[in-house]
Amino acid sequence: MRIISGSARGRKLFTPASYNRAIRPTSDRAREALFSIIGAQIVNCNVLDLFGGTGAFGCEALSRNAKLVAFVDNAKSALDLIYKNVKLIPDGLERALILRHDLQKGITESLFSGHSDVRFGLIFADPPYRTELSSKIISALDNNSILSSDPLIIIEEEKSFNPPDKLEKLELSDVRNYGDTSFIFYRCKKTINFEHFRSKS
């Protein structure tokens, strides 16, 4: 696994020991395809990497000039990997938060102690497959105060996962499949401001 582009391009990432099956890194190929879709949205963006694992997604974002990346995982082995990989990025530790938290307990502003004013424009979540966690995370992020005004939320799941189409604030905007992996995209619902049109008439 390597950083694909940006200030740390080509640097090899630390990966889990072969016996540690609790951490499932996204392949370089799938990650490259995902970042080609996201594009320039990364620059100066606050990014949230949930179920961080190796931290590959967030480190790629840091390499591509994200303003801040918050990594969240509950496993010490994952947090240790994330720390080592963030250190590979020029000034990475200065732009990173590495947080230990059980995401089954929800996502609130209090998780980001000292950074409660941060609003995230890009959220990536890679929960364990074949659990209810993807659905829980989507619901937890819906109408959540940690989101920016126009966030992009990406869930990595198995291709067989059936994501909800619409929630209170979020709606499914795209699904991209790479082998057995799906990237599921959510954005805020677009509402029509009828008052705007009335004022023009």
C-alpha positions in Angstrom: 0.0 0.0 0.0 1.3 3.4 -1.0 0.3 7.1 -1.0 -1.0 7.6 -4.6 -0.6 11.4 -5.0 0.3 14.6 -3.4 3.2 15.7 -1.1 3.8 12.1 0.1 3.3 10.4 -3.3 4.9 7.0 -3.5 5.6 6.6 0.2 4.9 3.0 1.4 2.3 2.8 4.2 2.6 0.6 7.3 0.1 -2.3 7.1 -1.3 -4.7 9.6 0.4 -7.9 10.5 -0.8 -10.9 8.4 -2.5 -12.4 11.4 -4.5 -9.3 12.2 -7.7 -9.8 10.2 -9.6 -7.1 12.1 -8.1 -4.4 9.9 -9.1 -4.6 6.2 -7.3 -2.0 4.1 -8.9 -0.7 1.0 -6.8 -1.7 -2.1 -4.6 0.9 -3.8 -6.6 0.4 -7.0 -10.0 1.1 -5.4 -8.6 4.0 -3.4 -7.1 5.5 -6.5 -10.5 5.2 -8.3 -12.2 6.8 -5.4 -9.9 9.8 -5.2 -10.2 10.4 -8.9 -13.9 10.9 -8.3 -13.4 13.2 -5.3 -10.8 15.3 -7.0 -10.1 18.8 -5.9 -12.8 18.7 -3.1 -10.0 17.5 -0.8 -8.0 20.7 -0.8 -8.5 22.7 2.4 -11.3 20.4 3.4 -11.9 19.0 6.9 -12.0 15.2 6.5 -13.3 12.6 8.9 -12.0 9.0 8.5 -14.2 6.6 10.5 -13.1 3.1 11.2 -9.6 4.4 10.2 -7.8 1.0 10.1 -4.4 1.8 8.6 -5.5 5.4 8.0 -4.8 5.1 4.3 -7.8 7.2 3.2 -7.1 10.0 5.6 -3.3 9.9 4.9 -4.1 10.2 1.2 -6.3 13.2 2.0 -3.5 14.8 4.0 -1.1 14.2 1.2 -3.5 16.0 -1.1 -3.7 19.1 1.1 -6.7 18.5 3.3 -6.9 21.1 6.0 -7.6 18.7 8.8 -8.2 14.9 9.0 -9.7 13.3 12.1 -9.1 9.5 12.3 -11.5 7.5 14.5 -11.0 3.8 15.5 -11.5 1.8 18.6 -8.6 -0.7 18.2 -5.2 0.2 19.6 -3.5 -1.7 16.8 -5.3 0.5 14.2 -4.5 3.7 16.1 -0.8 2.7 16.3 -0.8 2.1 12.5 -2.6 5.4 11.8 0.0 7.3 13.9 2.9 5.8 12.1 1.4 6.5 8.7 0.4 10.1 9.5 4.1 10.7 10.4 5.0 9.9 6.8 3.1 12.9 5.5 4.8 16.3 5.6 3.3 18.2 8.6 0.8 15.4 8.9 0.7 15.3 12.7 0.0 19.0 12.7 -3.1 18.5 10.6 -4.4 15.3 12.2 -6.6 14.2 15.1 -6.3 10.5 16.1 -9.1 9.5 18.3 -10.1 6.3 20.1 -13.8 5.8 20.2 -16.4 3.1 19.8 -18.5 4.3 16.9 -21.4 2.1 18.0 -21.9 4.7 20.7 -22.6 7.4 18.1 -20.9 10.5 16.7 -21.2 13.8 18.5 -19.3 17.1 18.8 -17.9 16.0 22.2 -15.8 13.4 20.4 -13.7 16.3 18.9 -12.8 17.9 22.2 -11.0 21.2 21.6 -12.2 21.2 18.0 -16.0 21.5 18.5 -16.2 24.3 15.9 -14.9 22.0 13.1 -17.4 21.0 10.4 -16.5 18.1 8.1 -17.0 18.4 4.4 -15.9 14.9 3.5 -16.6 11.8 5.6 -15.3 8.3 4.8 -16.5 5.3 6.7 -15.2 1.7 6.2 -17.1 -0.4 8.8 -16.6 -4.1 9.2 -18.6 -5.9 6.5 -21.7 -8.0 7.3 -22.6 -6.0 10.3 -25.3 -3.3 11.0 -22.6 -0.6 11.4 -22.9 0.9 8.0 -26.6 1.6 8.5 -25.9 2.9 12.0 -23.2 5.3 10.8 -25.4 6.6 7.9 -28.2 7.3 10.4 -25.8 8.8 12.9 -24.5 11.2 10.3 -27.9 12.3 9.0 -28.6 15.8 10.1 -25.5 15.7 12.4 -24.1 19.0 13.6 -20.5 18.0 12.7 -21.3 18.2 9.0 -20.6 21.2 6.8 -23.4 22.8 4.9 -22.7 20.6 1.8 -20.9 17.5 2.9 -20.0 14.4 0.9 -20.3 11.1 2.8 -18.8 7.9 1.4 -19.4 4.5 2.8 -17.3 1.5 1.8 -19.3 -1.8 1.9 -19.7 -5.1 0.2 -21.4 -5.0 -3.2 -24.4 -6.9 -1.7 -25.1 -4.1 0.8 -28.5 -2.5 0.3 -28.1 1.2 1.3 -31.1 3.4 2.3 -32.1 5.8 -0.5 -33.2 8.8 1.6 -33.0 9.9 5.2 -34.1 13.2 6.9 -31.3 15.3 5.4 -29.1 12.9 3.3 -29.9 11.1 0.2 -28.1 8.5 -1.9 -26.4 10.2 -4.8 -24.2 7.5 -6.4 -22.8 4.0 -6.1 -19.5 2.8 -7.6 -18.5 -0.8 -7.7 -15.0 -2.1 -7.8 -14.9 -5.9 -7.7 -16.8 -7.0 -4.6 -16.4 -3.5 -3.0 -18.9 -0.7 -3.3 -18.4 3.0 -2.5 -21.8 4.5 -1.6 -22.1 8.3 -1.8 -24.5 10.5 0.1 -25.1 14.2 -0.2 -27.6 16.6 1.4 -31.0 16.7 -0.2 -31.5 19.6 -2.6 -34.5 21.7 -1.8 -36.2 24.2 -4.0 -36.4 27.7 -2.6 -39.8 28.8 -4.0 -39.5 32.2 -2.3 -36.5 32.8 -4.5 -38.6 32.2 -7.6 -41.5 34.3 -6.4 -39.2 37.2 -5.8 -38.0 37.0 -9.4 -41.6 37.1 -10.8 
